[in-house]
C-alpha cells in the first residue's frame, strides 16, 4: 500500500467478566463466551484461553499490513483500563488506547479524570448500553456534560457508540454544540442497516466529528464478502459528509470469527465503487490525522504458502 492502513475500531481484553442489563458475559474456553444467556463464538476457536491480547493482534496487523489501531472498549468485555494502560506504554506507535468508565455507577466523572491523569488520550462511552433498572441514562445529564467538558479542556477524544437510529442524535447535537472543540468518533458506522442510520452519519458535518466503520462487516454479515452493500453505504455516507470524515474500523476480534482480518478491509481495496483517493482517506489517512499517529512502520507483504 502507498498509504498507511489504520484500524480505527478494535478491542483487546485479558478476560471478559461483565454484566449488561442484568445478563452475564464470561470467558469460557476455545474462543467461546457466555453472552447474555447463550454461548457465542467470541474469538476464533484457536484462541484457546480466551485472552485477546496485543501480541496476537500485532501478529494479525503485521500479516495484514495494518500499521496502527485504535483500541476502544465495550461494557460487554468489562473495563480493561489496567491492561490497556500497559499496552499503550509498550506500543506507543502502533496503538491509541481508550480508557472507559462505567457511567451506570456513581462518581464516574472522577474516575474519568483519574484515567486521563494516568495518560489516556481518548475515552470510550458505549452509549448504546447505558441502561439501568431506572431506564436509559441521558447523554446530556449534569455529570456526563461535566466529563465531556473536562475531556474537551484536556484535548481528550471521545469514542462513542450510539443506540440504533436517531434516538440519541438530538443529545449528540447538544454535546457538539456545548463542546465545540471536543473531538468525537462515532462508531459502528451509525449502526448502518438500521432505520435512520444516516442521522448519525450527518453528525459528522460538525468540524470535530468523525465516523468509524467498526462492525460494518458484522452488520452486513447476511450479505457476506465482498460486502457490496457495505460499500454502497460508504458511498452514501461520502455523499452526506465527505470522504474526509470517515474511518475504517474492523471491530476486531469478534468479526474475524467469520472472516480473516485482511478481509475486513480488502473488500474496500478491491471495490470499483470508490476511487483511490477515497480509499486512502477511509483506510488510513483520516485516522492518522484524527488520532495523531506518527512514525508508522512500513509493513511488507508476506506471501502465503498457498500462493
Secondary structure, 3 states (H helix, E strand, C coil): CCCCCEEEEECCECCCEEEECCEEEEECCCCEEEECCEEEECCCCCCCCCCECHHHHHHHHHHHCCCEEEECCCHHHCCCHHHHHHHHHHCCCCEEECEECCCCCCCHHHHHHHHHHCCCCEEEEEHHHCEECCEECCCCCHHHHHHHHHHHHCCCEEEEECCCCCCCHHHHHHHHHHCCCCCEEECHHHHCCCCCHHHHHHHHHCCCEEEECCCHHHHCCCCCCCCHHHHHHHHHHHHHHCHHHEECCCCECHHHHCCCCCHHHHHHHCCCCCCHHHHHHHHHHHHHHHCCCCCCCCCCCCCCCCC
